[in-house]
Amino acid sequence: MTRSNLLAALFVVSIAAGAPAQTISAAPQGDAATSAASMTEGEVRKVDKEAGKVTLRHGPIANLDMPGMTMVFKAADPKMLESLKEGDKVRFSADRINGAIAITRIEDLSQ
């Protein structure tokens, strides 16, 4: 079944079941539009807003085949770092952008 046929079938089933509408992303895997299931949990160790970087202690990042560790990430959009502070629990997605690993989405779980 093609991706578009699958999406159409899911839409019909959700309408028939009276389910509320939801956004389905057709973005390719590894894009910034990732699902919560592909996000990794971590803890903020340091935020460098001027450099647009954040240091995270994190669990395994499946799409990058990376084990859990502490490392510095560049933020794809530095605005993502504005409300973060040391000690915050976060859930994030990361991907390779122009050869570097960058945060593409981040959710602050501490708020």
C-alpha positions, 0 to 999 in steps of 0.5 A: 500500500502506498503512503498516500493510500495509507493516509487516505485509508486512515482519514476515512477510518477516523471520519467513520469512527467519529474521531477528531481530526488530526494533522498527519505529516507526509514529511520524509523521515528525518525531517523536522516534522517528527512524531513524539514517538521518535523524540528523545528525552534528556536534561539540559546541562547548559544553554549558550543562547549567544552561540545557539547551542545547548548541552544535553544529557540524553538517552539514545537517539534512534534515527542517528544510531547514537547511544545516550551521552552528554553532548553539545547540540546546535539549535536549528532555530536559536529561538528554541533555546529562549525558555530553556535553563539548566536542569530542565527535562526535555524531549527533542528531535535531532538530525544531521543538517549540513553535516552537523547534528542539530536540534530540530525540535525541543519540548520543555517538560519542566513547565 
